[in-house]
């Protein structure tokens, strides 16, 4: 948009100056009235630059400028008066025709008379060396109208020489660069450097986050050594990183042109500018030229209670998997951010138990002080009657898009209190770990609450006496990923009991490469090779995976490869599959593995022909130039054919940023006695156990148990119950980006992107002695909605663009093992519903008086089919086909 300022610089006699002769800023002639035209326009689109597809408006006027006073001791000290006249408002898109919201309305009806009168009242601008010293206007004028005058006045600030400096104008205190040429001066404002108080937040993780870019260029045109026009254009573009169709752009332009000059009032005599201002009008007051915040009043908007009544029908448990539920959730979260504690408490106390968990998700996701106070007052952690609500609250805290110190401090306080449920106590600590990591990622590691939480986790782990407490603090550290916690993890990994050792090793697996030093790998090598004590297969294989994924040395790789053939049968096959997967997928360690394999003592038929059913496979879900999505599935069996561990992972990478989207691990142990089989080495005395652990969007959740102990196993077998156990269920706010933008034209813009997810992950394990068969199931149902919204508001007219997308999907992974013979039969199966993908676009223009224009578009398609191998050997491969039919499945035996 080009809206701008034109100053005719002509100095007469001693006051004449040109771009060549005047070395500071713009200057006006004495006793002259400058008549200019001014327009500011804004339009919104999806970045395609087609005016006919955009929405927006233009405000135009005539402007009179006169020089009231010049300091007799310095030419560059001036006071000018700027008066806006003949205001008009119209569409930017002239093709609107009869649909124009401005058709048949004069300016006084569009702006309202009080706003129009305020806009026409003159402002005074004190300039020293071309820079704004003070901006004078009348108090108690509408802020939005005052900002429009600030936007015009800011165009008069410039310098005629090249250089970089800081200037204060409507955009704030900004770094600007001037480039002077013979026929123009260009001012480039670095908008990302502007210091201005505005609300806003974003999601730190780049995969789930938003990329935005802003530019501002102002050009002062020069003819015959005089500035005759000013053209300014400012753009703000945004896009969602993992779905680039969610994007938008604001283009704002100003244009100021000199039309003529004529005789004007004579200069006012005096040496003090304050006396001159008082003589002009004693009601003038110095005000900041930086844009001020205003909020448009919502007329006829429903109360929070009324809004909730229209929302709750979409959040019933039986329709929670629908996209409409997520859309209603996101909309209500936005409404909650303007609500007071008392209003929120009122609807919490009045709601029934079926919808209350979804309401708790929304209240927690609002992430305001009022919503936090309300939910903490509502929940009673000393009661076991609201355990489900407490868990939903805690997980919503863990997934918080922009947590603050207040939330962490509240959870630390709760942890030090008493609990009716030990599971909730554990979950509080696990979530504290997640918040520590998020705050540290956002440069908050030195916050007092974060320091306190670190001490709580590390001190608790060091002093824990009970196995349950040790596991709890290890899970918290697995989320927090504190570098100072690595020595403790190594200690528990090497010296702890089986489950503790395994958990500590998996925690190390989550650290970035720089933290897995040679000292760390020495310990992991001792664990894998059992130099000091015998370890379970799950611990050893995890230790090997950490070594191979973190710049392994030649000898480390060689020793691991040489161990293949000396391991228990299924572990042999598993490690062989891991190495082959590294080579096939070209993982970072593949070059070193290939070097080692050149040695025949390592690379021979005997070593690489080991039989078994354990497997490991990594593949691509999607590959794009800017992003990659991968999945991996590895399955480890005991020598008797019973599942020991299955591990399903999905990762997303954009550039150097990564996100562990999901991990579902099912573990079982100590089941060999049921089929009179011999346990593997190091696993002779394990208790019967099966359970599931999950990571969701980089957050480790509290593991769940299917059964624990022989008696518990037998009771579940005799009851013949295969009901799934829920790991996590609820509504999650994934992306939360909000930005308030002060446009240099004076208009206010808001830019936001939210994405939400309704998710239900559950798992079950079935075991049949009669059929000598075990089966594990992992069900995952999700609905995803993404909403991007940009608006530009002048208080009397508003333009907006909303882009949204939604999808619903279900995925079930089933692993079946028949161990009546060896080698036993294994079937891997995935069933998946068809995936509809819908995208919407809404554009609107609306007057404060109620008249509006709206345009809606919708696209819908089914995702194309894909094949995802689940096993490494082509002759024995199970595939899952993602086909566009309503339902699809694939299975096979090998």
N, C-alpha and C positions, 0 to 999 in steps of 0.2 A: 504494500500500500504506500502510496506516495502522498503524504499530506504535508504541505510544508510552508516554510517560511521564506519570505522574500523580503530582503531589505535592500532598498536602494541606497547605496552608500555614496553619497556625494557630499563632499565638504566644500564649503564656499570659503574663499580667502584662507584665513588661518585655520579654519575648521575643516577644510576639504581634505579628504584622504581617499586613497584607492587601495586596492589589494597590494599594489606595488609599493605604495608609500606608507601605508599604515601597517604596523607590524604586530598589533595585538588582536583586537576583535572588531566586531561591527560597530559602526558609529553613524548617527543620524545628523542631518543638517539642521541648523537653527531655523526656527520660524517656518517650518514646512509641515504639512499634513500628508502622510503617506497613506494612500488608499490601496488595499490589497484584497485579494480573494483567498479564501482558505477552505480547505476541505479535509476531512478525515474520514476514511472508510475502512471497514474491516469485513473480511469474508472468511468463511470456514469451509474446508473441503477435506477430502481424504488424501491430499497431497498430489492430486493429479493436475492441478493448475487450470482446470476448466471452469471459467467464470459461470457458465450456464448451469453447472452442477453444484454451485455453491449457494450458501445462504449468508446474509450479512446486510449491512446498511451503510449509508453515507450521510454524514452531517456536514453541510456546507454553509458558508456565511461570507459576508464582507467584513473586513477588519480595518479599522482606522488606527494608525500609530502616530504619535507625536512625541517630540522631545520636550519635556517639561523643564528640565534643569540640567546644566552641565557645570561641574566643579570648575570654578575659575582657576584653580591651581593645577588642573590636569584634565586634558581632553578625554581621557578614557574613563572618567567617572561621570556616569549619566543616569538620569531618571527618566524613563519613558512610560507613556500611558498607552494601554492596549484596550480597544473597545470592539466587541463583537456585535455585528448588526445583521439584519436580514437573514435570519437563520432558516434553514430548510433541511428536512430529513426525507430520504428516499431510499429505495432499494438499490443495492449494488447490481443485482441481476435485473437488467431492464426488461428481460423477457417475461417477467412475472405478470405484467399486464393487469387484467381485471382482478387477479388474485393478490395483488399488492396490498399489504396491510396498511400502507400509507395513503392509498387512493381515496380521494375525497376528504382528507383530513388536513387542516392547516397546522402550522407549527405549534400554536398555543394548545390545540387539542392533543397533539402527540406528546409534547413535553410537559404539558400542564402550565398554566399561566405563571405560577410562582417559580417554576424552574426556568421558564423562558426569561422572566424578568431578571433572575439571578445571573443567567448566562450573559445578559446584555450589560450588566453592571461592569464598569471598567476595572482593570487591575493595573497596578503600578509595578514596574520592574527596575530595580537598581542594579546597574551593570558597572563593573570595574574591570578594565582590560578585557572586555568581552565576556566576562564570566558573571553569573548571577550572584549578587551579594545578598539581596533580600527580595522576597516576593510579597507584595502588599495586596490585601483584599479585605472584604468585609467578613466579620465573624458571623457564625451561625448560618452561613449559606449551606445549601445541600452539598454534602461531600462529593457526590458524583458529578455535580455541575462544576464545583470548584476544581476537580481533577481535570475536566475538559479544558479549563482555562490554564491550568498548570501545563498541560500538554502543548498548548499553543505557545505559551511563554518560553518553554524550554527550547524552542527552535531558535530563539534569539541569542542563545549562548553558543559562541564559537570562537575560534582563533584562526588567524590568516596565515600562520606559519606551520610547517610540518613539525611533528613531535608527538610524544605520548605523555599523557597526564591523567589525573583524576578529576572528574567533574561531578558536581551534585546537581541532579535535575529530577524530573518526575520519576525516573526509574530508580533513583537512589544514588549512592556514591559509587560511581562506576569508572573503570579504566577505559579511556578513549584514546584513539590514535588518529591524528590529523595527517592528511596527505595533500599538500598544496601544489596546485598546477596553475598554468597560466589562465585557463578558462574555467577552473572550478577548484573547490576545496572539498575533500571527502572526509567525513568523520565516521569512524568505525567504532562502535561501542561494544565492548566485551560484556554481554549481558550476564554471563556466568560469574562475572566479578562484582556485580552490583550488590551492595549491602543495603538491604531494605527489609523491614520487618513484615514478613508474610507467613501465614500458616502453611504447612505442607509436610508431607512425609512420603517415604517410598519403601519398597521392599528391597533389602540389601542384596539378596541373592540375585545375580544377574540373569540366571536362567528364567526365574519367575518375574524378573523385574522389567523395567521400562527404560528405553533409550529416548532421550529428548535432545533436541538441538535448537538453539536460538541464535538469530543474527539480527544486527541492526546497522544500517548504513544510511547516512544522511549526506546529501550532496548539495552544496551551495554553488549555484551557477553564476558565472561571472561574464559580463559583456562590457567591453570598453572599460575594463578595470573596475567595474562596479558589480556587487552582488545584486541579482535581479530576481532570483527564485531560490526556493529551498524545497527539495524533494527528499522525503524520508520513507524508508521501507523497513519494517520489522517483521520477522517471521518466527514462529514457534512451531516445531514439528515434533511429534512423538510417535512411538510405535512399540508394541509389545514384542519382547525379544523372541519368545518361542512361537508366536503366531503373528506373523507380520501383516496379515490382513486387518488386524486391529490397529489402525493408525489414523492420524488426523493432523491437520495443519491449520494454523491461524496466520493470516496475512493482514497486516495493519499498515496503512499508508497515510501519509500526511503530505499536503501540497500547499505551499504558500507562494503566491505570485504578486509582484508589484504591477499595478495597473496604471496608476498615475500619481502625480504629486501636485499639491496646490498650496496656496498660502495658508499658513497655520498660525496658532497663537505664539506670541513672543515668549522667549525664555523667562522663567521666573528668577529674579535675582536672589542671591544668598549663598552662603558658604556651607551651611549645614543641611544635609538632605532631610533630616528629621523635621526641621522647620518648614521646608517646602511641602512635605507630605501633610503636615498638620494644616497648612494653608489651603491645600487642595481639598481635603476632607478629613476632619479629625477622627472620623470613624474608621479610617484605614488602619489595619493591624498587620504587623509582620507575621506571616505564616510560613511554614515549611514549604518549599517547592517540591519536596518529595511527595509522591502520591499517597493519599490517605485511604484507609480501609473503610468500606461501607458495605452494608448488607441490605439487599432488597427485601422489603417486607412481603411475606407470603399472605396473600388475601384469600380467605376461604380454605386454607389448608387444614386438614384434619388434625385433631389432637393425637398424641401418642397412642392413647387407648383406642381411638377410632381407627387409626392406621393398623394397629395390631389386629383388630377384629376383622379387617378385610384381608390381612396377611395369613392369619392362623389356619384358615381352611386349606392353604397350599402346603402347610407343614405337618399335616397328619402323617403318622408313621407309615401307613400303607401306600402313600404316594411320594415318599421321601426320595425315591430314586428317579423321579421325574425332573426335567430341567426347570419346570415352572417353580418347583420348591426352592431350587438354588437361586433363581432370579428373585423370588420373593424374599429370601434370606438376605441377599445383597442389598435390596432396596430398603429393608427394615433396619439393617445395620447403619445405613446412612442416616435414617431418621433418628435412630437411637443416639447418634453423636450430637444431636442438638437437644436431647432430653435431660431433664433434671433427675437427681437421685430418687426423689419421692415419686415421680411419675413412673420410673422403671420398677421400683419396688411394688407399686400398686398392681401392675399387670403381672408381675412374678407371683405375687400372693394370690391372685385371682385365677390363675391358670390351672387346668387339670393335668394329671400325671402323664397323659398320652402325648401332649404337645409341649409340656414343660421342658424336656431335654433339648428340643430344638430352640426354644426361647432362651435357654441358658447359653447355647452356642452363639446366638446372635448378640446377646447382652455382653458376653465376654469378648467377642470379636470387635465390638464397638471401640474398645480400647480408650475410653475416656475416664477421667477421675470419677465422674458421677456413676458411670456404669460399673466400674470396679467396686466402688463403695456399696452400691446397691446389691451386687451379687454376693459380696462378702457378708453383708448383713443378712442376706436371705439364706445362705447355706450354713448348716450346722454340722461341722466336721466331727462333733462329739456324738452325733446320732447316726445309726446305721440305716435309717429309713430313707435317706437320700443319697445312697452311695452312687447310684447311676448318675445323678445330677452332679455330684462332686467330681466324678471321673470326667464327665463331659466338660465341666468348667476347667479342669486341669489340662486336659488335652488341647482345649481351645487356647489356653495360655501358652502351651508349648508351641503351637503353630502360629502364635501372634506375629503379625507382619512387621510391626515396629514396636516391640516391647520397650518399656521404659524402666527406670530404676524403681519407681513406685510399685510396679507390679512385682518385681523381684523381691523387694523389701516385704511386701505383703505375704508372699509365699514362704519366705524365711521365717516370718513371725508365726505363720500357721504351722510350719514344721516343728517349731519348738513347743507347740501346744499339744493337746491330747487328741487322739483319734479313736473312733469306734471301729474303724476298719484298718487293719495293717496294710492291706493292698493300697488304700488311699494314701497312707503315710509314705509308702514306697513311691507311689506315683508323684507325690509332691516333690520328693527329692530328685527323681528322674527329670521332671520338668524344670526344676531349678538349674540342673545341668544344661538343659537346652537353652534356657534364657541367658545363662552366663556366656555361652558361645555366641549367641546372636548379638548381645550387647558388646562383646569384645570385637566382633566383626564390624561393628558400627563405631569403633574407637571409644568404647565405654569401659575398657578393662580396668581403668583406675577409679571408677565410681566406687563410692564407699560400700554400697550394697553388693557389688560384684566382688570386691576384695573379701567381704564377709562371707559370701557364698563359696568362694574358692577355699577359704579356710575350713568351712563347714564340710565340704566334700573331701578334701585331702586329709583333714584331721579325723573325720569320721572313718575314712577307709583305713587309716593307720592304726586307729584304736579299736576298730570293730572286733567284737569277741564272738558274736553269733554269725553263723553262715549267712543267714537272711540279711543281716545288716551289711556284711561284706558285699554280697550280690547287689544290694541296693546302691551302695556308694560306687561300685564298679559301673553300674548302668548309668548313674549320674555323670561319672567321668567319661564314659563312652559318648555321652552327648556333649559335655563341656569341651572335651579334647584339649585339656590344659597341658602345655609342654612340661610344666613342672610335675605333672602326674605320671610321666612315663616311667621313672624309677619304681614307683609303687606298682604299676602295671606289670613291669618285668618281674618283680618279686612274686606277685601272685600268679603270674603265668608259669613260672618255673617251679614254685614251691607249693602252690595251692592244690586243693582237692580238684577232682575232675571238672565239675561244673564251674568252679571258680577259676581254675586255670584256663578253661575254654573261653569264658567270658572276658577274662583279661586279655587273652590273645586276640579275640575279635575286636576288642576296643583298640588295640594297637593297629589293627588292620585299617582303621578309619583315619589314621593320621596321614598327613601329607608327606611326600617323599623326603623333604629336608629334615624331618624329625626322626626318620628311621635311620639312625647313624650306624656306624660300624659296631659300636658298643651294643646297640640294641640288637643288631643282627647276630652278634656273638651269642647272646642269650637265646635267641630264637633257634639258632643252629644247634645249641645244646639240647633244646626241647625236642626238635625234630629227630635228632640222632640219638636221643635218650642217653646223653653222656653222664647224667647225674641220677636220674630216676626214670622209671617207666611212666609213659604218658598215654592217655587214651588216643585213639585214632583221630578223633575230631580236633584235639589239641595239636597233634603233630601236623596234620594236613593244613590247619590254619596257619601254623608257624611257617610252614613251607611256602604257603601262598604269600605271606607278608614278605618273605625274603625275595621271592621271584618277582614281586611287583615293585621292588624298591632298589633298583640299580644293583642287582646281584653281581658279585665278583666271579671270576672264572672258576676259582676253587669251590665257591659256594654252589654254583650250578653243577659242577662236576660231581661233588659229593652227593648232591640230591639225586642226580641221575644214576650214580653208582649204587645208591641204596635200593633202587627199583630191582626187584628180584629177591631181595632179602626181607621184604616187608610181608605182613599178613596178606593173604591172597587178594581180597577186595581192595585193600589199600594199595597194593601193587598196581592194580588196574586203574584206580582213581588217580594216582600220581602220574601214571603214563598218560592218562586222558588230559590231565592238567598241562603237561609238557606239550602234547600234540596240539592242544587248543592254543597255547602261546604261539606256536609256530604257524598254525593255520590262520590265526587272526592278526598276525604280525604285531603282537604286543611289544612294548619297549624291551622286554627281556629276550625277544626272539633272536636278535643278533648274537648275543652272548651264548644262547643255547646252541645255535648253529656252529659257533666256534668250537664249543666243547664236543659236539657230535662228530667232529672230524677225527676224534680219537676212536679207534676201533674197539678199545677196551670198554668204551662207554656205549657206542652205537653198534649194537649187534642184535642178531635175530632173537637170541635167547632173552634178552632184556625187553625187547619191544614186541614180543609175541605173547605177553601174559594175558590170560583169559580172565573174564569176570564181567559183572554187569554194572559196576560203578562207572559213572561217566561225567564228563564236563564239556560244556559247549557254550560258546559266545557267538552272538550274531548281531546283525543290524536290524533295528526296527525301522529306522528311516535314516537316510543320508542326504544332506543338503550342503551346499557350499558353506553356509554359515553355521550349521548345527548338525549334530549327530546324536542319534538315540540308539542305545545298545541294550541287549538283554543277555543274561547268562543264566544257565541252569546247571548246577552240579549236584550229583547224587552219590552218596557214599553208603554202601551196605556193609553189614557185618558178614563174617564168613559163613554164617548160617542162612543168609538170604533175607534177613530182616532189615528194614530200613534203619540206618543209623542217623543219617542227616540228609535232608534235601534243602537246597538253597537256591531260591529264585530271585534274581536282581534285575532291575531296570534302571539305567543311568541315562541322563540327558546332559549333553555338553553343548555350550554355545561359546565359540572362541576358546579362551582359557578357563572359563567358568564352568563348573560342573554341579550337578544335583543328583543325589542318590534318591531317585523318585520312589522306589519301593524295594523292599527286601522282605521276603517271607521265608523263614527257616523253620522247618519241622524236624524235631530231634526225638529219637527214641533210644532206649538203652535197657539192658538187663532183662530182655525178653527171651533169651536163649533157653532158659529152664523150661519154658512152656512147651517147647518142641524137642526137648532132650538133646539140644545141640551144645557144642563146646564153645564157650566165649573166646574171643580173641585175646591175645596177650595184653595184659594191663587192664582188662575189663572183667575179670573173674568175679569181683565182689560188688558189682554195680547194682543198685536198687532198680526195680522196674519203674520206668518213667517214660512219659511222652508229653511233649508240649510244643508250643509254637512261639516264636519271637518275630517281631516285625520292626522294620524301619520304614517310616513314611515321610517323604520330603525332608530327608536328613535328620529326622527326629527318631531316636530309639524309643519305642513304646515299652510298656511293662509287659514282660512275657506272660503267657497264659499256660495253664497246665491242663492236659487232657486227663491224665491220671498220675498218681504218685504213690508208689508202693504196690506190693503184690495184692494186698486185700482190696485196695481201691481199683486196681485193674480187673480183678475177678468180679467185683460188684458191677462194674460197667459192662463187662462182657455178658454177665448173666441177665442184666437188664436189657440187653440187646439194643441199647440206645446209641444211635449214631448222629444225634443232633449236633450241629456245628457249634463251636464255641466262638463267641465274638471277640475279635482282637481290637478292633476300633470301629466305631459307628458314629456318624455325626455329620455336621456341616462345618466345613473348614474354609476360612478366608485365606486364599493362597496369595494373591497379588493385591496390593493395596497402595496405590500411588495417587497422591493428591497434591496439586500444585496451584497456588493462587498467583496470577501473573498481573503485574502492573504494566499495561501497555503504555508506550511513551506518548500515545495520542491522548491518554487520560482515561480510556476505557479499561474496564476490569475484565480479565479472562480467568476462567477456571478450567483446569485440565485434570482429568482423573481416569484411572483404569482400575477396575476391581475384577478379580476372578474368584469364583467360589466353587466348592466341590462338595457334593453329597457322596459319602463313601460308606461302604459296609464290607469290611474284610472279616471273614470267619474261616475257621478250619476245623477239621475233624480227622480222627484216626480210627479205623475199624480193624479189628483183628479177629480172625476166625481159625480156631484150632481144627475144626471139623474139615474145612476146605483147605487148611494150611495156606492161608492167604492173608496178606495185610494190604490195607488200602488207605491212602491219605488223600484228603480233599482240601483245596484252598479255593474259596469263593471270593470274588471281588466284583462288587457292583459300584459303579460310579456314574455321576452326572456332573458335567462341567459346564459352567456358564462364565463367559468373559464379557464385560461391559466397559467400553471406552466412551467417555463423554467429555465434550469441550463446549464451553459457553462463553459468550462475550456479552457483558451487561453494561448498560449506560444508566440504569435505574428507570428509564422510561421506555426502552425497547431492548429486547433480549433476543439473541440468535444462538442456536445450539445445533450440535451434531452428535448423534449417538450411534456407535457401531457396536454390535454385539454378536456373539457366536455361542452356540450351545451344542452339546452332544451327550448321548447316554450310551453306556456300554456295560456289558457284563462278561466276566471271564472266569471260567472254572478250570483249575488244574487238578488232574487226578493221576495219582501214581499207584499202580497195582502190582503186587509181587506175589507170585505163586512159588512157594519154597518146598514143594513136595519132592523135588529132584534137583540135582545140580548138574550143569548150570541152571539156575532157576529162571523162570520166565518173568519178564518185566514189561509192563505196558505203561507208557506215558501218554496222557490224553489231555487235550484242551478243548473245551466247548465254549463257544462265544456267540452271543447274539449279534445281529447286524448292527452297524454303527451309523445312525443318521447324523448328518452334520448340517446345521442350519445357521445361516448368517442373516443379520438384519441391519438395516440402515434407516435412521430416522433423522430428518432435518426439519428445523422449525424456525420461525420468526414470530415474536409475540410482543404486542404492546402492553404496557402496564395497565391500560384501560380494558384489556381482555381480548381484543381482536388478534387473530393469529393465522399463520399459514403453516401447514405441516405436510411433509412428503415422506412416504414409507416405501421401502423396498425389502424384498425377502428372496433368499436363495436357499435351496435345499438339495442335498445330494447324499448318496450312500458312498462310503469310502470304498476304494477299489480293493480287490483281493490281493493278499500277500501270503507267502509261505514262510514259516519260521521253523527251521530244523530244531529238534530237541535232543538229538543224539549225534555223535561225531562220525560214526561209521555209516557210510551211505547205504550199505546193504542191510543195515539194521536200524533204519532211521524212522522215527515217528515224526510226523509233520502235523502242524496245525494250520489250517487253511482259513485265512481271514477273507471270506467271500462275501459278496454283497447280498446274499440271501438273508431272509429274516433270522435264521439260525444256522450255524455251521459247527461241525465238530470233526475231529480227526483222532484216530487212535491206531495202535498197532502193537504187535508183540515182537520182542527180539530176545 
